[in-house]
Every structure is written in structure tokens, then in C-alpha cells.
Amino acid sequence: MRLDEFKRLVEAEFGPGLRNATPANVREFLDRLQQEAWVQQRCLSTRYELPPANTCTFEEVMKQFFADVLDLPPEKAVILLWTLALELTYAAIEQQYAEVLDPLFRTAEE
């Protein structure tokens, strides 16, 4: 996907300036993108294999991911890193909401 196509897709999903983005619809959007990428990858018969779990740590996997991103064409790298940043940011927001709202629901259950 080209960057201009990705920008149109993001704006169509969330509106200008991401004004309609929420943790829920961000998660749905990212899940759809991941599903489409998976289908496309399967159609191209390319495979990405993770090393066995006992041979590396999460830190090593992430290091390799970021090293691989540096080798991507700039447009692909921007899209990949932007979606990762969006996911991490909205996961943090969702966690923050959970921490604030959890006490309210706990008292309602008691």
C-alpha cells in the first residue's frame, strides 16, 4: 500500500485529524489491517517464520523487528511504524481508562 492510499484509508476510518478515533475503533482498524496483510501474504506465498521461542527473548525479537524496518522502503516503514505507534498509544489510553473506571465498577458489584 502506498502512503497516500494509507492516509486516505486512515482519514476515511477516523475522520480528519483522527477526530473520531477511540480505543475500540482503533483496535478494529488495526485488526482489519492485520487480517488483510495476512491474506495478502498468504496469496503471495511468502512466509515469515519466528525463531523458536526458547532461542530468543522478546527483546531480541523486537530488536530484529526494528532492524528489519530499517531495510524497508521508506513508505512501508512509515506505515508500519505509524500503525505500531497508534496501537501502543491507544493501548495505553485504554489501560488508563480501565484504571480510572475499575473502582467505579468494583463498588457497583459489591
C-alpha positions in Angstrom: 0.0 0.0 0.0 1.3 3.4 -0.8 1.4 6.2 1.8 -1.2 8.4 0.1 -3.6 5.4 0.0 -2.9 4.7 3.6 -3.6 8.3 4.6 -7.0 8.2 2.7 -7.8 4.9 4.5 -7.0 6.4 7.9 -9.0 9.6 7.2 -12.0 7.6 6.0 -11.9 5.4 9.1 -11.3 8.1 11.8 -12.1 11.5 10.1 -9.8 14.4 9.7 -7.1 14.7 12.3 -8.3 11.3 13.7 -11.1 13.1 15.5 -13.3 10.0 15.7 -10.6 7.6 16.9 -11.3 5.6 20.0 -9.6 2.7 21.6 -12.3 0.4 20.3 -12.3 1.5 16.7 -8.5 1.8 16.6 -8.3 -1.8 17.7 -10.9 -2.8 15.0 -9.0 -0.9 12.3 -5.6 -2.4 13.2 -7.2 -5.9 13.3 -8.6 -5.4 9.9 -5.3 -4.2 8.5 -3.5 -7.2 10.0 -6.1 -9.6 8.6 -5.8 -8.0 5.1 -2.0 -8.2 5.3 -2.2 -11.8 6.4 -4.5 -12.7 3.5 -2.2 -10.8 1.0 0.9 -12.5 2.4 -0.7 -16.0 2.0 -1.7 -15.1 -1.6 1.9 -14.2 -2.3 3.1 -17.5 -0.7 5.7 -15.6 1.4 6.3 -16.8 4.9 7.7 -15.1 7.9 9.0 -17.6 10.5 9.7 -16.6 14.0 12.7 -18.3 15.7 11.9 -21.0 18.2 10.6 -19.4 21.5 13.4 -20.9 23.6 16.2 -19.4 21.4 15.4 -15.7 21.9 13.8 -13.2 24.2 11.1 -10.7 23.4 13.7 -8.1 23.5 15.7 -9.9 20.7 12.6 -10.3 18.6 11.9 -6.5 18.9 15.4 -5.6 18.1 15.2 -7.8 14.9 11.9 -6.2 14.0 13.3 -2.7 14.3 16.4 -3.7 12.4 14.3 -5.2 9.6 12.2 -2.0 9.4 15.3 0.0 8.6 15.7 -2.1 5.5 12.1 -1.5 4.2 11.3 1.1 1.6 10.6 4.4 3.4 6.8 4.4 2.7 6.4 0.9 4.0 8.5 1.7 7.1 6.4 4.8 7.9 3.1 2.9 7.7 4.4 0.0 9.8 5.9 2.3 12.5 2.8 4.6 12.4 0.4 1.7 13.0 2.7 0.3 15.8 2.7 3.7 17.5 -1.0 4.1 17.1 -1.6 0.6 18.7 0.8 1.3 21.6 -0.7 4.8 22.2 -4.3 3.6 22.2 -3.5 0.6 24.3 -2.0 3.0 26.9 -5.2 5.1 26.7 -7.4 2.0 27.1 -5.3 1.0 30.2 -5.6 4.5 31.7 -9.4 4.4 31.2 -9.5 0.9 32.8 -7.6 2.2 35.9 -10.0 5.1 36.3 -13.2 3.2 35.7 -12.3 0.0 37.5 -13.0 1.4 41.0 -16.5 2.6 39.8 -17.4 -0.9 38.7 -16.0 -2.6 41.8 -18.2 -0.6 44.1 -21.2 -1.3 41.9 -20.6 -5.1 42.2 -20.4 -5.0 46.0 
